[in-house]
């Protein structure tokens, strides 16, 4: 396979590592996972794998699984971009939320993009009820959930891994700088947060300090749990949601965000928040400079917003989670993150949106977080695998 892969990739910066990843996959019997930081070119690897299998078999049945309709469209565009549009006649590109309903299908090749999103109890039914000779799974990092990691290891063992910082070192993506900027809660927000956090701690101890999350999950799923236990578990989850809402919607984040926009007037800016309503609030605070792009907006409007950003009609694109997975966002060079989870994958995906390789480019990311809150703990966990993080 090595000679064919070399011919198909051409002489790009990423050639050596993409070739290595695909040949390791082939050596492993065409069953395995590529774990590579955002910007590595995993989509290109998938397209080349499809082309190789089609050329080898003459005729093949291939399915590409993706998490969103936007990625369906983007994958099709990528085949055309690389001059392989003819492959699409033999390939179905299907979202996980539809694919899990398929039964008794037999594929020559299954490709799973953002595979961590396809391993849920519901979506994994695709793998249970359908068969494939070859499978290629792709994600930026291994899933943090132990159950998902074990499932992926059985389904498609890791054949190749490269971190985001290793991609930077090899000039696969541009270097980056991350600045963590603290934000104070208002007096009322601090008081509300204290009350809610105290309730969270009370419920946590009642459920079992070191296993509260699993205990709460088991209680809520049990038909035999007592009413009292159900109440404690429900209050535990309610406190988690309310605590997160306070830091997600922290009033002072808006002013800091506006200041960052004012002091970076010529930047192409991607903005990430923790909730759709706050995404819209941030967007409105700098109108008409920004547009929103999230799951609460109709697809036609989302497409228009993305197009206006790509075509330089607007320089600020505000999102929640919709930009995390795989979308190709050219020319962005400043990221402002106003909502955080504890997962390193989300952070790597967001940073990766800003460091698509350009000669001389340095991607800058500013993270607004509520200090001395759970959000600060989430932030420390989410950047622990990244270099060049500065705390202001």
C-alpha positions in Angstrom: 0.0 0.0 0.0 2.9 2.4 0.7 3.6 3.2 -3.0 0.0 3.9 -3.7 -0.5 6.1 -0.6 2.7 8.1 -1.5 1.4 8.8 -5.0 -2.0 9.9 -3.8 -1.0 12.3 -1.0 1.5 14.4 -3.1 4.2 16.6 -1.6 2.5 18.4 1.3 3.8 19.2 4.8 1.7 16.4 6.2 2.7 13.8 3.7 5.1 11.8 5.9 2.8 11.4 8.9 -0.3 10.8 6.9 1.5 8.1 4.9 2.8 6.6 8.1 -0.7 6.5 9.7 -2.3 4.9 6.7 0.4 2.3 6.2 0.2 1.4 9.9 -3.6 1.0 9.4 -3.0 -1.3 6.4 -0.4 -3.3 8.3 -2.9 -3.9 11.1 -5.3 -5.5 8.6 -7.1 -2.4 7.7 -8.8 -2.2 11.1 -7.7 0.5 13.5 -7.9 4.1 14.8 -5.9 7.2 14.0 -5.7 9.5 17.0 -4.4 12.8 15.7 -4.7 16.4 16.8 -7.1 18.7 14.9 -5.4 20.0 11.7 -3.5 16.8 11.0 -5.7 16.0 8.0 -7.7 13.0 9.2 -10.4 13.7 6.6 -7.7 13.5 3.9 -6.6 10.1 5.3 -10.2 8.9 5.1 -10.6 10.0 1.5 -7.3 8.3 0.5 -8.4 5.1 2.3 -11.7 5.1 0.3 -9.8 5.7 -3.0 -7.4 2.9 -2.2 -10.1 0.3 -1.3 -12.1 1.2 -4.4 -9.1 0.9 -6.6 -8.1 -2.4 -5.0 -11.5 -4.0 -5.2 -12.8 -2.5 -8.3 -16.2 -2.1 -6.7 -16.8 -1.7 -3.0 -19.5 -0.7 -0.5 -18.3 2.1 1.8 -20.0 4.1 4.5 -18.6 7.2 6.3 -20.1 8.0 9.6 -20.1 11.6 10.9 -21.8 13.5 13.8 -23.4 16.3 11.9 -25.1 17.2 8.6 -22.5 19.9 8.1 -19.8 17.3 8.1 -21.8 15.3 5.6 -21.6 18.2 3.2 -18.0 18.9 4.0 -16.8 15.4 3.4 -18.5 15.4 0.0 -16.8 18.7 -0.8 -13.4 17.2 0.3 -13.7 14.4 -2.2 -14.4 16.9 -5.0 -11.5 19.2 -3.7 -9.0 16.3 -4.1 -10.3 15.3 -7.5 -11.9 12.1 -6.2 -15.5 13.1 -6.6 -16.1 9.9 -8.7 -15.7 7.9 -5.5 -18.9 9.3 -4.1 -21.0 7.0 -6.3 -19.9 4.1 -4.1 -19.9 5.9 -0.7 -22.7 6.7 1.7 -22.0 9.6 4.1 -24.4 9.1 7.1 -24.8 10.8 10.5 -24.5 8.6 13.6 -28.1 9.4 14.6 -29.3 7.7 11.4 -26.7 5.0 11.0 -27.5 3.2 14.3 -30.9 2.2 12.8 -29.3 0.2 10.0 -29.5 -3.6 10.2 -27.8 -6.5 8.5 -25.6 -4.4 6.1 -22.2 -5.7 5.0 -19.5 -3.1 4.1 -16.1 -3.4 2.6 -15.0 -0.3 4.5 -16.5 1.7 7.4 -15.0 5.1 8.3 -15.9 6.7 11.6 -15.1 10.4 11.9 -15.2 11.9 15.4 -15.6 8.3 16.6 -15.9 9.3 20.3 -19.4 10.6 19.4 -20.4 7.3 17.8 -19.8 5.1 20.9 -22.8 5.9 23.0 -25.1 3.0 24.0 -27.6 4.0 21.2 -25.1 4.7 18.4 -22.9 1.7 19.0 -25.8 -0.4 17.7 -24.5 0.3 14.2 -21.4 -1.9 15.0 -23.5 -4.6 16.7 -26.0 -5.1 13.9 -23.8 -4.5 10.8 -20.6 -6.0 9.5 -17.4 -4.6 7.9 -14.2 -6.1 6.4 -12.2 -3.0 7.1 -12.8 -0.1 9.6 -10.9 3.2 10.1 -11.8 5.3 13.1 -10.6 8.8 13.7 -10.6 11.3 16.6 -8.3 14.0 18.1 -7.8 12.1 21.5 -8.9 8.9 23.0 -12.3 9.1 24.7 -12.0 10.0 28.4 -14.7 7.6 29.4 -13.2 4.2 30.3 -16.1 2.3 28.8 -15.7 4.1 25.5 -11.9 3.5 25.4 -12.4 -0.2 25.9 -15.1 -0.4 23.2 -12.9 1.5 20.7 -9.9 -0.8 21.6 -12.0 -3.8 20.6 -13.6 -2.2 17.6 -10.5 -0.5 16.1 -7.3 -0.6 18.1 -5.1 2.5 17.9 -2.6 2.1 15.1 -1.2 5.7 15.1 -1.2 8.6 17.6 0.1 12.1 17.3 -0.7 14.9 19.7 -1.5 18.5 18.9 1.9 19.7 20.2 3.7 17.0 18.1 1.8 18.3 15.1 3.1 21.8 15.9 6.7 20.5 16.3 6.5 18.8 12.8 5.0 21.9 11.1 1.8 20.1 10.4 -0.1 22.9 12.1 0.9 26.4 13.2 2.1 27.2 16.7 -0.3 28.6 19.2 -0.5 30.7 22.4 -3.1 30.2 25.1 -3.9 32.9 27.6 -6.2 32.1 30.5 -7.9 35.3 31.7 -9.8 35.3 35.0 -13.2 36.9 35.4 -14.9 37.9 38.6 -18.5 37.0 39.4 -20.8 39.8 40.5 -21.8 40.0 44.1 -25.2 38.4 43.4 -23.6 35.7 41.2 -21.1 34.9 44.0 -23.9 34.5 46.5 -26.0 32.3 44.2 -23.0 30.2 43.3 -22.1 29.7 47.0 -25.6 28.5 47.9 -25.8 26.1 44.9 -22.3 24.8 45.5 -23.1 24.1 49.1 -26.1 22.1 48.0 -23.9 20.2 45.5 -21.4 19.3 48.2 -24.3 18.2 50.6 -25.7 15.9 47.9 -22.3 14.6 47.0 -21.6 13.4 50.5 -25.1 11.9 50.8 -24.5 9.9 47.7 -20.9 8.8 48.5 -18.1 11.4 48.3 -15.9 9.5 45.9 -18.5 7.8 43.7 -21.3 10.4 43.7 -21.7 10.6 40.0 -22.0 6.8 39.5 -24.3 6.5 42.5 -26.6 9.3 41.2 -26.7 7.7 37.7 -27.6 4.3 39.2 -30.3 5.7 41.5 -32.0 7.6 38.7 -32.0 4.5 36.5 -33.3 2.2 39.2 -37.0 1.4 39.6 -36.4 0.2 43.2 -34.5 3.2 44.6 -36.3 5.0 47.5 -38.0 8.3 47.0 -35.5 9.9 49.3 -32.5 8.6 47.3 -34.2 9.7 44.0 -34.7 13.2 45.5 -31.0 13.5 46.5 -29.8 12.3 43.1 -32.2 14.8 41.4 -30.9 17.7 43.6 -27.4 16.6 42.8 -27.9 16.9 39.1 -29.9 20.1 39.5 -27.0 21.7 41.4 -24.5 20.7 38.7 -26.7 22.4 36.0 -27.3 25.5 38.0 -23.7 25.9 39.0 -22.6 25.5 35.4 -25.2 28.1 34.3 -23.8 30.7 36.6 -20.3 30.4 35.2 -21.5 30.0 31.6 -23.5 33.2 31.8 -21.2 35.2 34.1 -22.1 38.8 33.5 -18.5 40.1 33.4 -17.5 37.8 30.6 -19.4 40.0 28.2 -17.4 43.1 29.0 -14.1 41.2 28.8 -15.2 39.7 25.4 -16.2 43.2 24.1 -12.8 44.5 25.1 -11.0 41.7 23.4 -12.9 42.4 20.2 -12.1 46.1 20.4 -8.4 45.5 20.9 -8.2 43.0 18.0 -10.0 44.8 15.2 -8.4 43.1 12.2 -8.6 39.5 13.4 -10.7 36.6 12.1 -12.3 35.5 15.4 -13.9 32.2 16.5 -15.9 32.5 19.7 -17.0 29.5 21.8 -19.4 29.7 24.7 -21.0 27.1 27.0 -24.7 27.7 26.0 -26.6 28.7 22.9 -28.3 31.6 24.6 -25.0 33.0 25.8 -23.6 32.6 22.3 -26.4 34.8 21.0 -25.8 37.3 23.9 -22.1 37.6 23.0 -23.0 38.0 19.3 -25.5 40.7 20.1 -23.0 42.6 22.3 -20.8 43.3 19.2 -23.4 43.5 16.5 -23.2 44.0 13.5 -19.6 42.6 13.6 -20.6 39.0 14.5 -22.9 36.2 13.5 -24.1 33.1 15.5 -23.6 29.5 14.5 -25.1 26.8 16.8 -27.5 23.9 17.0 -30.4 26.2 18.0 -30.4 27.9 14.7 -32.0 26.6 11.5 -29.5 24.9 9.1 -30.1 27.5 6.3 -29.2 30.3 8.8 -26.2 28.4 10.0 -25.0 27.9 6.5 -25.4 31.6 5.7 -23.4 32.5 8.9 -20.6 30.1 8.0 -20.5 31.3 4.4 -20.3 35.0 5.5 -17.4 34.2 7.8 -15.5 32.2 5.1 -16.1 34.9 2.5 -14.9 37.6 4.8 -18.3 39.4 5.0 -18.0 39.1 8.8 -14.9 38.6 10.9 -16.5 37.1 14.1 -18.3 33.7 14.3 -19.9 32.9 17.6 -20.6 29.2 18.4 -21.3 26.8 21.2 -20.3 23.2 20.2 -21.2 23.2 16.5 -17.6 24.2 15.4 -15.9 21.7 17.7 -16.1 18.8 15.3 -14.2 18.7 12.1 -15.5 21.8 10.2 -12.8 23.5 8.1 -12.7 27.1 9.1 -10.0 28.9 7.0 -8.1 32.0 8.1 -9.2 32.2 11.7 -6.4 33.4 13.9 -8.0 34.4 17.2 -10.1 32.2 19.4 -12.1 33.5 22.4 -13.4 30.7 24.7 -16.1 31.8 27.1 -17.5 28.4 28.2 -15.5 25.4 29.3 -15.9 21.7 30.0 -13.4 19.5 31.8 -12.7 17.4 28.7 -9.3 17.9 26.9 -10.8 16.8 23.6 -13.1 19.9 23.4 -10.2 22.2 24.1 -7.9 20.4 21.5 -10.7 20.7 18.9 -11.2 24.4 19.6 -7.5 25.2 19.6 -7.2 23.2 16.4 -9.7 25.4 14.6 -7.2 28.2 15.0 -4.0 26.6 13.9 -4.5 25.3 10.4 -1.1 25.7 8.9 -0.1 29.0 7.4 3.5 30.1 7.0 4.3 32.5 9.9 1.0 32.2 11.6 0.6 31.9 15.3 -2.9 31.0 16.6 -3.9 32.9 19.7 -6.5 31.6 22.1 -7.9 33.6 25.0 -9.9 31.7 27.6 -12.3 33.6 29.9 -12.9 31.7 33.1 -14.5 32.3 36.5 -11.7 32.1 39.0 -12.0 30.1 42.2 -14.9 28.2 40.7 -15.5 24.8 39.3 -14.8 26.4 35.9 -11.2 27.0 36.9 -10.8 23.3 37.8 -12.4 22.3 34.5 -10.0 24.6 32.6 -6.9 23.2 34.4 -8.0 19.7 33.4 -8.8 20.6 29.8 -5.4 22.2 29.1 -3.2 19.8 31.0 -2.0 18.1 27.8 -1.2 21.3 26.0 2.0 23.4 26.0 2.4 27.2 25.9 -0.5 27.9 28.3 -0.1 31.2 30.2 -2.2 32.2 33.2 -2.8 35.9 33.5 
